[in-house]
Amino acid sequence: MMLRYALQSIRHRRGAFLGSLIALMCAAALITACGTLLETGLRGRIAPERYAAAPLVISADQNVHQTTVEKKKGRTRVKHKAKPVTERAWLPESTLRTVRALPGVKAATPELTFMAVALLPNGPSSTTSTTSTSSPWNASGAAEMADTARTEGASGGSNVSGASLGARVRSAARGAKVTNTVDASRRADSPPELRPDTASTSYGHSWDSASLTPFKLTQGRAPVAPTDLVIDQALATRAHVGLGARLTVQSTQSPRTYTITGIAAPGAGGRLNQQTPLFFSTAEAARLAARPGQVAAIGVTPETGTNQAQLAAALRKALAGSSAQVSMGEARGPVEFLDAAGARVKLVSLGGAIGGTALLVALLVVVGTFALSIQQRHRELALLRAIAATPRQMRRLISREALIVGAVAGVLGSLAGLPLGAWLHGRFVEMGAIPATLERAVSVFPMAAAVAATLLAAWGASRISARRISRIRPAEAMAEASVERHPARGRIIVGLVVLTAGAVLVAVLSALRTEASSTPVTFLSVVILSVAVALLGPVVVRAAAVLLSGPLGVSGPGGRLATANLRGNAARMAAAATPLALLIGMTCTVLFVQPTLGDAARAQTRDGIRADWVLAAQGPGVPDEAARRVRALPGVTAATEIVHSTVRVGLDKYAAQGVTPGGLAQTWNPDVTSGSIERFSTDNATEARSAAVSQLAADQLGLHPGSRLSLTLGDGTPATLTVAAVYARGLGFGDITLPHDLLARHMDNPLASAVLVSLDQSGPSVTHSELVSSVREFPGISVLTRSSADGIQADKQQSNAEVNYLAMGLVLAFTAIAVVNTLAMSVSERVREFAMLRLAGATRRQVLRMLRAEALAVLLIAAVLGSGISLAVLTAFSIGMTGSAAPTVVPLGYATVVGVAALLALGATAVPGRIALKPRPVEVATVRQ
């Protein structure tokens, strides 16, 4: 019977339930979208491409392992934990001999994988030319023109601009007749401007491993000489080159120009969608990989008739005790795409964090929406209590209404969440947060979870909202329905408890010093404090009404009416102010967390760089040879190469940088608090290896100068060093500083991200043009002033910020919808009140002014509360992360947030208000409630 009453109630009070339906539907869509991200992290497929033709792949273990033994209450528990490393781990070459000696192995193909990026000419030719790549003459003609210009430019007798050179190369590629003379107006002192090919991730390999895909030559021959190169058809089309053309490649060494001797394509069934392979001769690939005695992986082909699973088991047994792992089937994908494997963890944490925050926000919003809906039906529900409906019957009725609304909203919202999840995944791929090689997983589980969460939220919200109306005595029900009473004492006590919990969270946040630990606490603090605002809202609104009575009274009858409503309907006004305060507080926190961290990091970087000039690369990095040439210039006292990676101390991950030790004190000032940078430089100039650590790392690991630091480098190689110095500027330079050569040897990309150049101030100094000339033959290298160096750090911070903005933007969009929804609900149900005001003599304009004054008062209350919450949280975040109680607040950004909130509040009040004023007052007043 209660179900029938619930359906009838929904049918006759559609407006009251519409707001709850919209709020729950948005929540279900958001939870479904986050659920698909979470599922992709757990079950997303990583399909092999390069290793598609190798049934079995042997690779090195990509994890650091730790075993702990705990003894508790007479029992011994052994725990095994593993964390991934960030660089590719390599196998000893002896593994290849072991594999080849095993029965059932037909072929074991060693694989070398290293960074190699094609450098293409800038200009329209790279995208607009339609010349066929099959003609050797066209390609060689283009290469000849490029060589001619490069030779003339180097001799100083040419003046060819990058654009004119690109035009001449395009002309030669089209087969036009072009002379090799260059007029004075088109000469240049620089070689052609090149850019890295960024169409897809590019890797270098030995042609000996082409069979792993398999790649087959469609034109030309295999590479034999050190300057030979085979490219795939996709790159040949993209770069508009063919056989005989010359292509510059930036690899782990200095850029080198190769001759294209062959063009290859995957064999039947093979495809490479996410990478571009460059194939070198065996000797050249070994030189570029710079891993003597090691291989990246081994592709194993079984003998005909050999069972693959049995051979895999035999391989594991033969390789037991080593770091080698055997993969087959789809497990080969993570071996090939390390970034995709690492992205799983990121997606799980990202999806869980967004989904958890969304669920908390949804519960807060939905509780407010249901409370407002029940308040609007207070007279109807009070009448049921007056005619002897029991508290249990009231709770069952309201719960069934909520479950019906929740079921409909859950189904509709989960269906809408699937395209939302696809869009979110696509945006993360575009931003580089996750690789395209991790395929999106879709199933019914996120939808089912969203429906279940929506039903649970609706049921919980209804139980919380119905608690008061179901417990009052029947005799008091009608009287309470007519006059709003003060909030219950229990609500105030709970609100104070939640407020205390929020204050404790803020205090904890001020003690957290890592971004990974502080970020979730930051947003959780905002939500908890917003819950406290929701519980204490009526009290806050009544207090605000006293303060605002003077300004509102001056504005005329509308303002006085607004003051009366603030005092007499504080619960309704608080229900409207809560989501608005949450919106302002959450948005300000999202917007200003990254600038707070980024500004502190940039300030530390700026203050810590002593160099006069900085070499930065637009492409993969600055080669060692470029740094050596700068270092050899007269007047240059130091040139410090910097590489960045991550290391693990135990299982904990730390950002690390590698620096060349010579003359380090002249280019870098990390604000040493103990020890000395000179000792770091002296130790690493000899066989003694030392490290410098940040104050944070020193505190966490209990280190001081002279301590021994055992860590695992990015490729899983263990290393032990002596701590030479502890420094304060860890936010700008990373937590651990190592010798450049030690760190670079164990990185996939050993090129320097920057080179700090210091000049001799006592004698003739090197000019900017001389520095540029010394690195001219290295494409994409810029010579920057010291003041521009912090832009390198800013780019990294901005990349992280974009991911956070997108992730939390969905929660903010949901909150904005809830703001509009709640305000519209609170106004649309006041038709009778407006009619009575008009019958009492108020004009339509005066009623609208009253609504506008109410909206502005609610906005002011919400802005103060939201800004206060955000300021408290941001200050605690700043104290923990930067050591300073000075968060970065962008005035224009803050004004925009409040302005958007004002537009939402005024719009969501004015539009329903005008609609509510359309009926004639007499007709509305005489309608039975």
CORZI-V392917 format. One line per field, one symbol per residue. ss: DSSP state (H for helix, E for strand, C for the rest). burial: + if it has 16 or more other C-alpha atoms within 10 Angstrom, else -. A space follows every 50 residues. Layout:
BEGIN
ss->???
burial->???
END
This chain:
BEGIN
ss->CHHHHHHHHHHHCHHHHHHHHHHHHHHHHHHHHHHHHHHHHHHCCECCCC CCCCCEEEEECCEEEEEEEEEECCEEEEEEEEEECCCCCCEECHHHHHHH CCCCEEEEEEECCEEEEEEEECCCHHHHCCCCCCCHHHHHHHHHHHHHHH HHHHHCCCCCCHHHHHHHHHHHHCCCCCCCCCCHHHCCCCCCCEEECCCC EEEEEEHHHHHHCCEEEEEECCCCCCCEEEEEHHHHHHHCCCCCCEEEEE ECCCCEEEEEEEEEEECCCCCCCCEEEEEECHHHHHHHHCCCCEECEEEE EECCCCCHHHHHHHHHHHCCCCCEEEEECCHHHHHHCHHHHHHHHHHHHH HHHHHHHHHHHHHHHHHHHHHHHHHHCHHHHHHHHHCCCCHHHHHHHHHH HHHHHHHHHHHHHHHHHHHHHHHHHHHHHHHCCCCCCECCCCCCHHHHHH HHHHHHHHHHHHHHHCHHHHHCCHHHHHHHHHCCCCCCHHHHHHHHHHHH HHHHHHHHHCCCCCHHHHHHHHHHHHHHHHHHHHHHHHHHHHHHHHHHHH HHHHCCHHHHHHHHHHHHCHHHHHHHHHHHHHHHHHHHHHHHHHHHHHHH HHHHHHHHECCCEEEEECCCCECHHHHHHHHCCCCEEEEEEEEEEEEEEC CEEEEEEEECCCCHHHHECCCEEEECHHHHHHHHHCCCCEEEEEHHHHHH HCCCCCCEEEEECCCCCEEEEEEEEEECCHHHHCCEEEEHHHHHCCCCCC CECEEEEEECCCCCCCCHHHHHHHCCCCCCEEEEEHHHCHHHHHHHHHHH HHHHHHHHHHHHHHHHHHHHHHHHHHHHCCHHHHHHHHHCCCCHHHHHHH HHHHHHHHHHHHHHHHHHHHHHHHHHHHHHHHCCCCCCCCHHHHHHHHHH HHHHHHHHHHHHHHHHCCCCHHHHHHCCC
burial->-----++-++-----++++++++++++++++++++++++++-++++++++ ++++++++++++++------------------+++++++++++-++--+- ---++--++++++++++++++++-++--+-++++++++++++++++-+++ -+++---+++++++++-++++++++------+----+++++++++++--- -++++++++++++++++-+-+++---++++++++++++++++++++++++ +++++-++++++++++---+++--++++++++-+++-++-+--+++++++ ++-----+--++-+++--+---++++++--++++++++++++++-+++-+ ++++++++++++++++++++++++++-+++++++++---++--+++++++ ++++++++++++++++++-+++-+++-+----++++++++++---+++++ +++++++++++++-++--++---+--++--+-----+----+--++-++- +++-+++++++++----++-++++++++++++++++++++++-++--++- -+----+++++++-++++++++++++++++++++++++++++++++++++ ++-++++++++++++++-++++++-++--++---+++++++++++++++- +-++++++++++++++++++++--+++-++++++----++++++++++-- --+++-+-+-++++++----++++++++++++++++++++++++-+++++ +++++++++------+----++-++++++++++--+--++--++--+--+ +-++--++++++-++++++++++++++++-++-++-++-----+-+++++ +++++++++++++-++++++++++++++++++--+++++----+--++-- ++-+++++++-+++-++---+--++----
END
